[in-house]
Structures are given as structure tokens and as C-alpha cells.
């Protein structure tokens, strides 16, 4: 079993938060199914982008820059580039998820 390496807790989101994942001319709608201040699990149809740097866009919350952490079939893990931006993004998305925003 792999040891947990996350600095902040993650919360699962039953219905998912709809976002757009973009990177190097690639763009696709997807759902955030698991999120915390440090990163998220993104569910998508098709092949995830090849580039390591991506942008997650939400119509109300704006966007977050992230780095691809891992890739699976129809799913991708990302690490957010800025905890402060993640905190602001999540506070706007709070209708979808309740997180401990102090860390």
C-alpha cells in the first residue's frame, strides 16, 4: 500500500464540479470528483492532455493552474500551483463542496 503524501485533506464530490481542463491548445469539459487545497482528481472522457501544465476553468470561480501528477483511464490527478489561488477558487465553489479552508 502506498503511503499518503498529501499535505491537505481531500473531499469527494458526489455530483462533481463541472470545469474545463485546458493545456497547449487542448480543451475538454470534465468533472472534479475529489478536491483539496493541494490538488484534485479530474474525470474526463477520452485521453488526458500530454502536457504537464494545465489550467482548470470554472465559470464562476475563474481558473487554477495545475501540474499533472498522475494519469489513469478517464481520470487525471493534478497538483495546484498555488494554495492561495486554490483557497479562493474553492471558496467560490463551496456550493459544491465543504472543505476546511484553513491550513
N, C-alpha and C positions, 0 to 999 in steps of 0.2 A: 504494500500500500504506500502511496506517495504522501509525504508529509505536506501539510497545509502551509503554503508560503505567503498567503495574503496578509496584508497589514490591516485591512479593514474588513468588517463582515459584509457578506453579500446577502441580498434578499431575492428570493424567487418572485416572479411576477406572473400571476395566473394567466392573464389575458395578453401579456406582453405590451411593451411600449412601442408603437409604430414609429420608425425612424427611416432615414435614407442613409445608406452607407456609401461613401464616395472615395475614390482614390485614383489618381492618374487617368482621368477620362472615363473611369468605370463608375457606374452608379446603379444602385439597386435598392428597392424598398425591402425592409426587413423588420424583425421584432427583437427588442431587447427582452430576454427571458430571465435574466439574472443580473443584478447590478449592485454595485457598491461604490464607495468613493475612489477606489483604486482601479476599477475596471468593470467589464461586463461580458456576458455571453450573448452573442448576437446570432439569431436563427435566420437563415436566408435560403431562398430557392436557388439552385444552381451552384456554380463554382465560386468560392470566395475570391476576392482580388489577390493578385500575386504580390503586389507591393506591400511593404511592411507598414508604411504610414497611411492612415485612413482618417476620414472625417465622418463623424456621426451627426446628422442633422435632424432636428425636431422642429415642427412648425411654430411652437410657442416658446420653447426653451433655447432655441438657437443651435449652436453646434459645439462639439467637443473634438479635439484632435486626440488620436489614439495610435498606439503601436500594436500591430498584430502580435499576440502572444502564442497562439496555437490555432490549428485549423483541423476540423473534422468534417464528416459528410453533413452538409447542410447547416453547419454551425462553426462559429469562429469566436475565439476569446481575444479580447483586447485589453490593453492596459492604458488608462488615461494618462495624458502627458502632464496634466495639472490637476492637483487635488482641489485647488480653489475654484477652477472652472467647473470641475465635476460637482462640487458642492452647490454652486449657483444653478447649474443645469438640473440637478436632482431636486432642488427646492421648487423649481417651476413644474417639474413632473410629479410632484408629491400627490396629485390626484390618482396616480397610477401605483405609487409605491410609498411605503412609510419606511424611512431609514433613519438610523442615528446619524445626524448630520454633524455632530461634534466629534472630532477626532484629533 
